[in-house]
Amino acid sequence: MCGIAGWYDRKAGLQGQDNVIKKMSESMERRGPDDSGIYQDDHLCLMHRRLAVIDPENGAQPMTAKTKGRYCTIVYNGEIYNTKEVQSELIEMGYRFHTHSDTECVLLSYLCWGSRCVEKLNGIFAFAVYDHDRGTLFLARDRVGVKPLFYYQYANGLLFASEIQTLLKNPLVRPVVAEEGLCELFLMGPGRTQGQGIIRGVQELLPGEYAFYDGEKMFCHRYFTLQAKEHTSDLTQSIREVRELVTDSIERQLVSDVPLFCFLSGGLDSSIISYTAAQHRKRNGEAPIDTYSVDYHDNDKYFQKSLFQPTPDSEFIGIMTDAIHSNHHAVEIDNTELFYALTKAVDARSLPGMTDVDASLLLFCERIRQDFKVGLSGECADELFGGYPWYHDQKILFEDTFPWSRSLDIRRMILKDGFLPKGEEYVRQRYADTCRQTEKLRGESALDSRMREMFSLNFYWFMQTLLDRKDRMSMYHGMEVRVPFCDHRIVEYAYNLPWSIKACGGREKGILREAFRGLLPDSIIDRKKSPYPKTHHPLYFRLCAEKVREILSDKTSPLYDILNKNGVETIIEHPEKITSPWYGQLMKAPQILAYIIQLDHWFRTNHVTIE
């Protein structure tokens, strides 16, 4: 895992731009603390910051290859989990390898297959390849969108980077937000339309998309989308196939030249990954796996049971660690520290995010990074296998709106009248576009048809927010987190599972539970879905309220002419009135206040102007 960036200007050239290039590279240092490299000529610069995981000695970048009459240079961020298979195929075709790094595998794949190389790769990646002979730049992003890649095209050239923050280090990119970006921040945030970089002119390569840039024009192509296919396996076969797919994905992602760990919450998803990792190590005569969990100081005193968070994690973590004999580490986060990490989380994400859910993961990863720099996490099983309550509540399921942000009333409550008058129309169009573009099979039931729409909504929206969170908070501390459930084979399979099979037993993630029943303790298999833990401590709410009141009274705040002071005060004085989440399952009154804090910090520190 790394940070990548580039600047290509065929007409003006890059002479005299060394200071700008240096600032762009340095802005990615946290993503790649182990090494750095730059390739530069008169018109092109490729920048790389490295987190060394595979072949630390020989995998330096930018990496250049000259073979069979081709001459190309790559900067690459990610991990390829079928490297051996692809290497074998390339060797049979006459290509020679000088390292065992996946970087060289990706580069030679491009030299061999061109743009079709992405179809050969199983992994998480974002990379750029410059063809020296043709003068073209090839950009690509993995099918699921685990690794980020932003770009900014201007009259004479192109900038690209792993982070928006890196693009902003170049004076060509002005920190300006127009109406569309404001709708994203205030009415959809922390979610974000795919491809939307918020800053005017900044775009993101879509999940499953590649692009060619020739110095003048950019051509984009979507090589992966959700395709509807008939599912022919019965329930018994489907259970076996899910178990095989998930197990294979996890075991592929255990390959590393440095030690790795597993996140463990005691929930189904992280328990499956930790169990599989523990069994793999046991078979290979290796030491027990290390597992990590997170909680907050005094949360046992203040925990509040809800539909979305019915049980605390602690009891179930103990059951799993006893079952797999892991070397477990429990990390406890201080609530004051959590509050002060809200702004660091904005810096890490380059945008306002999921507030304390981001900030706590940032602190959690900081602690883990003292011991490890590679881990496995259970993100995305809920989106793929129907884990969220909105899949199972018939009223919410068939509501014609985003299920994790069903109403804009709370958002309008904190905004001044007349701000973003076309906002509802904007949000509505984004929702409708996703549903309309969802591929279905003719003759499907109304339920299965709607479940495909729900899958698309969750895959292209909610899941992307969580993947963005995991990448940014972990990479801020130079730590790579792998997400086995995001294997594209699992995505394709899950998309085509009929709901009666996916939710077998009438449970959320029913088929996933049955796939690992008998392997995990029954109490874990049957545990009701519980999300990432949040703090329930009143101190955190009080600190957020104090800071928001400070922002409301500060005429220099960028939010001063945007926020409705009375509406925000109502949330502070009567948090119990916020009964439905602002976003997802966890963002209620404390998190709304925290989001205001993050917005204020983002506008200020990036000197963002509204036009």
Disulfide bonds with the S-S distance in Angstrom:
none
